[in-house]
Amino acid sequence: MSEISGVLPWTKSCFVCGEQNPDGLRLRSRIEDGRVFIDYRTRERDVGYRHIVHGGIAMTLLDEVMTWAAIVKMEGMCVAAELTTRLRHPVEVGVLIRVEGWVLRSSKRICFTEGVILNESGGVLLSASGKYMPMPEEGLELCEKDFIVNSKAIHPSDIIRRHAKD
């Protein structure tokens, strides 16, 4: 696959990117130089303990960028098989963070990824690794129907080639 760059597609329902999810974050991921990014200002409603973002929210953001990195590499929908994260510094509420994910290596059956959450100065707050597998066939059609096609984003069929409908 040639190197792609730009805003990645989004869906109707996803918690992170879904434009119709009333409880979701409605964020847009982008890719350049093989890395997937989300810039996000943490919110009061992301709190886990007083002034610190809940670890589940942080891991969800990391999963999003690592999943997209795997999808692009594998040219098909992927699901997490294993996620590991390491807290280096708390993510505080009300700060701008960059969430970044990339692929280390892959085979037909598994894709190994890494990701980080960085503060505004580029310091690592959390690091993560993940193993992603191709999505089972029975889930592919539902995923394809959930994508929003938008002229501001890369078309899903330009990424998800194995499962693109003609």
C-alpha positions in Angstrom: 0.0 0.0 0.0 1.3 3.4 -0.8 1.7 5.9 2.0 -1.5 7.7 2.8 -1.9 10.9 4.6 -4.9 13.0 5.9 -8.0 12.7 8.0 -9.1 9.1 8.6 -12.7 8.1 8.1 -15.1 8.1 11.0 -18.3 6.3 11.9 -21.8 7.0 13.1 -21.6 5.0 16.3 -18.0 4.8 17.7 -17.4 6.2 21.2 -14.3 8.0 20.0 -15.1 9.1 16.4 -18.9 8.5 16.0 -20.6 11.6 14.8 -24.0 10.3 15.9 -23.0 9.0 19.3 -24.5 11.4 21.8 -22.1 10.3 24.6 -19.1 10.1 22.4 -16.0 12.3 21.9 -16.5 12.9 18.2 -12.8 13.1 17.5 -11.1 12.9 14.1 -7.9 10.9 13.7 -5.3 11.7 11.0 -2.4 9.9 9.6 0.9 11.1 8.3 4.3 9.3 7.9 2.7 6.0 9.0 1.6 7.4 12.4 -2.0 8.0 13.5 -2.7 11.1 15.7 -5.5 12.6 17.7 -5.1 16.0 19.5 -7.5 16.3 22.4 -8.2 18.7 25.2 -9.3 16.6 28.2 -12.6 17.5 29.8 -14.1 17.5 33.3 -16.3 14.6 32.4 -13.2 12.5 31.6 -12.2 12.6 35.3 -11.4 9.4 37.1 -10.1 10.8 40.4 -10.6 14.5 41.1 -8.2 16.2 38.6 -6.9 13.1 36.7 -8.4 11.6 33.5 -9.8 8.2 34.0 -7.4 5.5 32.9 -10.1 3.9 30.8 -10.6 7.1 28.8 -6.8 7.3 28.2 -6.6 3.7 27.1 -9.6 4.2 24.8 -7.8 7.0 23.0 -4.7 4.8 22.7 -6.8 1.9 21.4 -8.3 4.2 18.7 -5.0 5.3 17.2 -3.4 1.9 17.5 -6.5 0.3 15.9 -6.3 2.7 13.0 -2.6 2.1 12.5 -3.4 -1.6 12.3 -6.3 -1.1 9.9 -4.2 0.9 7.6 -1.3 -1.6 7.7 -3.5 -4.7 7.3 -5.8 -3.0 4.7 -8.9 -4.3 6.6 -10.8 -3.9 9.8 -9.0 -5.1 13.0 -9.9 -5.7 16.6 -7.8 -5.6 19.7 -6.5 -9.0 20.9 -4.3 -7.6 23.7 -3.6 -4.1 25.1 -1.0 -3.1 27.6 -0.4 0.3 29.0 2.1 1.9 31.3 1.4 5.1 33.2 4.4 7.4 33.4 2.6 10.6 34.6 -1.1 11.3 35.3 -3.1 12.9 32.5 -4.7 15.9 34.0 -8.2 17.3 33.2 -8.2 20.4 31.0 -4.9 19.9 29.2 -4.2 19.4 25.5 -2.7 16.0 24.7 -1.5 14.3 21.6 -2.4 10.6 21.2 -0.2 8.8 18.7 -0.1 5.2 17.4 2.0 3.2 14.9 2.8 -0.3 13.7 5.9 -2.1 14.8 5.4 -5.2 12.6 2.7 -7.4 11.2 1.8 -10.7 9.6 -1.4 -11.9 7.9 -2.8 -12.9 11.3 -1.6 -10.2 13.8 -0.4 -6.6 13.9 1.9 -5.3 16.7 1.4 -1.7 17.6 2.7 0.9 20.0 1.2 4.2 21.2 1.8 7.1 23.5 0.0 10.0 25.0 2.1 13.1 25.0 1.7 16.4 26.9 2.0 19.8 25.1 5.8 19.7 25.6 6.1 16.3 24.0 6.7 14.4 27.3 5.3 10.9 27.5 2.4 10.5 29.9 1.3 7.0 29.0 2.8 4.4 26.7 1.0 1.4 25.3 1.4 -1.7 23.1 -1.2 -3.7 21.3 -1.9 -6.8 19.3 -4.6 -6.5 16.7 -6.2 -9.2 14.5 -8.3 -9.0 11.4 -12.0 -8.7 12.3 -14.1 -11.8 11.9 -16.0 -11.8 8.6 -19.4 -11.6 10.3 -18.6 -8.1 11.7 -17.3 -6.6 8.4 -20.6 -5.6 6.8 -21.8 -3.8 10.0 -18.6 -1.8 10.1 -18.8 -0.9 6.4 -22.4 0.4 6.9 -21.3 2.5 9.9 -18.7 4.6 8.1 -19.5 8.2 7.1 -18.2 9.1 3.7 -17.0 12.7 3.8 -15.0 14.7 1.3 -12.8 16.0 4.2 -11.6 12.4 4.9 -9.8 9.6 3.2 -12.5 7.3 1.6 -12.8 4.0 3.6 -12.3 2.0 0.4 -8.9 3.6 0.0 -7.8 2.0 3.2 -9.9 -1.1 3.6 -9.1 -2.7 0.3 -9.6 -6.4 1.0 -13.2 -5.8 2.1 -14.2 -2.8 -0.1 -17.4 -3.3 -2.0 -17.2 -2.5 -5.8 
